[in-house]
Every structure is written in structure tokens, then in C-alpha cells.
Amino acid sequence: MKKNQIAIALGLSGSLVLVGCEDSGGASGQTTPQLSTYSITAIDGYLRNAEVWLDLNRNSTKDPDEPSAMSGAGGIAELDVTDVTNPQDYPVIVRAIAGQTEDEDQGLITTNYVMSAPPGEDKVTPLSTLVNVLLEQSLTGSETPAELEQKKQQALTNVAQQLGIDSDDVLGDFIADNQTAAAYAAENLVLSQILPEDSSELASILEQDSSNSPFVKVVQVVNAEINKKIDQVESSGGSMDFATVGDALDAPVGVTDSDNDGVPDDLDKFPNDSAEYADFDGDGTGDVADTDDDNDGINDDTDLYPYQDDRAGDFDNDGVDLLDDQFPNDSDNDGYQNDVDAFPQDPSEHADSDGDGTGDIADLDDDNDGVNDVDDQYPNDNTQAGDFDNDGIDYLNDQHPNDTDNDGYENDVDAFPEDPTEHADSDNDGIGDSADETPNGEPGTGVWDTSNWDSGATFQ
């Protein structure tokens, strides 16, 4: 069978109880296993007096050599697995029997149905049944353990997306965990009467082609109706709850199928079109042809939540869903898209103008031209920094960057920094040496020197 490798990979989440006694032939305190018990919980509400078994040969039928028990209070069944190695490697089946099995919330059930759970799961529910069906239908028989686990997770994700619930709530005890949306979904799957009635029907469903499974089609339509009710409650702001929202379907699913596509007319949105059966967003285009089933503007092949119009996924992992993200490709949520962000994982940096590996915010010289950004008039242009001495030559090319009159003498040594014809005033008379006839104060020019020391001399 195509399912013969599933036991290899799936997790060990079941409750395995080993009861032992002291080995009289060994040291004191040593024990040897005497009884192995695998604890399974049957849940729609908690189901008492349901038949539970470990499906060792994976034929969905309870065979004489397979561990089985009737469930008791809390839906718990204890399977004797003394002779079974790794019972967690096998699927579990639950048969709810009309007039005998009691739902602790609703009383005796009125119709037969069968549920299952993938290997490694010890809570058997309508939701685990959907996961198990999708998983089993996807198997080829050649999967590696890692591929099997991946397919299980994909099946789980598909169920969660269709119902509009968190994937963490699909497998497990939604009653004990107070997951009301998951509990509502499970209850309505049972009320719709789409679960297999007996073991042979379950076996037939598991062998259906996953690409054209009538059961999967019906489940998809029912799940869409459940999804809408869940969305009503969750978007009501507390004004509605699952006790008042009503059932997802007005009546159990019928059998008439006019277009023979496997979906009964009372569920089929296109009862006379065998190519279409669902229209999740109600836009008149069947989901097979519709590339955006929830009409949120994101195509289904991209949308991580193709049946939820209020979210599509957080593709840049910044904590903001694509539908609400102003920068949908901005991983660090700094306002710069990843394709232009030099540091897409660092919200404090986005640019590295000089490509030196240091972000511009931390980098004191963004263009790496040797002039700090606080002084650089062109901090992102390494060909210019500014003409700080106003001599018409940029600082980077100026041999005398502090020479305003460009005469070759820096302002701090130029006595005439604004006059390119003068730079020195040796006698400090305010006249540049080039223009001064007596740059050093020579005699006879009206400048006092020793010749003026004669009696009666006057300054000429």
C-alpha cells in the first residue's frame, strides 16, 4: 500500500504508559515492563462508549489482533499495546456508534461516523480526521521520514487555512485548551454528516486521488461555510459568540449531484458545472478558475491564507501582515524595502554610501573621501566636499584648502587673505610688501630710525 512508510516519520506525541514490577531475579529497584498502555482521547465533545483501535495494518478496519477499547469518561480509551513496538507509528481510528456513543456535551449521538488521526497523534477528532485524509492521499510510498513530516505539516496547514483557525489548534484537545473556534469547526463537521459512516468508507476515502477527491471537495465547501461563521464571531468585537452564531449549514448534506462532480447540489455553488463547485468569496467565479479565492488582492499561489481576506502572510518577517504592511518587503521594518536596504536585518541602518560595510548612520564619512560628514557639503559624493575657502577650488582638489585668495598662502599665514597680490607685511604698516616701497622701514622714507636721533630732527 502507498501508506506503508508513514510510521517511520511522524512524531511521538501519544501517551505511552509503562507499568512494571520489581524483577525478583535482579537488583533491588529494577523493573521490567509488564503492561504497555496507549492512551487515546476521542473528541467531538468528549465521546464515551466509542470504539477505538490502533490500525496496525492500515486498512481502517478493526481486526482481531489490533489493540482496541471502548472510550470512557473524558473520551479516554486505554489501548493494551504490550505486543506492539512503537504504537505511535500507527494511525488511530474511532467509531462513534449511533444510540450507544455519548457526546458528553450533546448526549447520545444519532448517526454513525468514523474519525482517524495520523500516527503519533493521541487526540482523535473531526479535525485530525481531515489532516489524516489529506496526508494519506498525498503519499506515494517513497517518502523519506522528513518528507512525510513535511506532508503532515502541509495537510495540517491546509485544514487550518480552510477553516480560518490557527494551525496550532488543529491537532490536540480543543476542549481542554478552550479553543472555541476549533471546537465549533469540529462540531459542525459532524453536524454536516460528511465524515465517513463506517470503516469501509474511510478506507475508500483514503485511497482517493488527492487531486480529484470527492470527499476533499465536499470538505472544502463545508469548511468554507464554517470559516465564514468563525469570521463573523471573531470580527464581531465580542457581540457574537459560537453559541449564538448558529450552525454553518442549514441541514445535513444531501446526496443529489446533478453534474456528477462529487459535490452534492445543496453544497455545489455551480450544480450544473462539473468543473466548478466552490466560490469562497462569492464573486461569481468558481474557485478552480479564481486566482484569488478570498478576494484580498493577493493571488492564491502567493497568499499564505487563501481563505482569509484579512491576512495574507508576513513575507518579510517584520511582524506586519502583507495586507497591512506599507513596506511589504522590509524585513527590519525601518521604512526601506529590502531591495534598497543595505542592511535589511538592521532597523538602525539602511544605507552604506561608500560600501565600506559600515552603515551611514554609524559611519562618520559616508562617501569615504576623508572629510567627515559634519563638514562635508556633499557627504554622499566622494568627488567633492565643498569650497571652504571660497577660492573656486573644491577642498578635495585644493592644494591650499584654506587660501581664500588662492595666492598659495594659507589664510592663517597670509597678512592679506582676500588680496591675491599680497601675502606679507613685514613692517606691519598695513601695506603689503609687494606695494610697500619700504617693506622693511628703510631710512629717509619718513620712518623713524637712528638717523632721526640727531638734535632738532623732525619726522618728514
Summary of the structure (lengths in Angstrom):
residues: 460
radius of gyration: 41.9
end to end distance: 128.8
largest distance: 148.6
contacts: 1372
relative contact order: 0.06
helix: 21%
strand: 11%
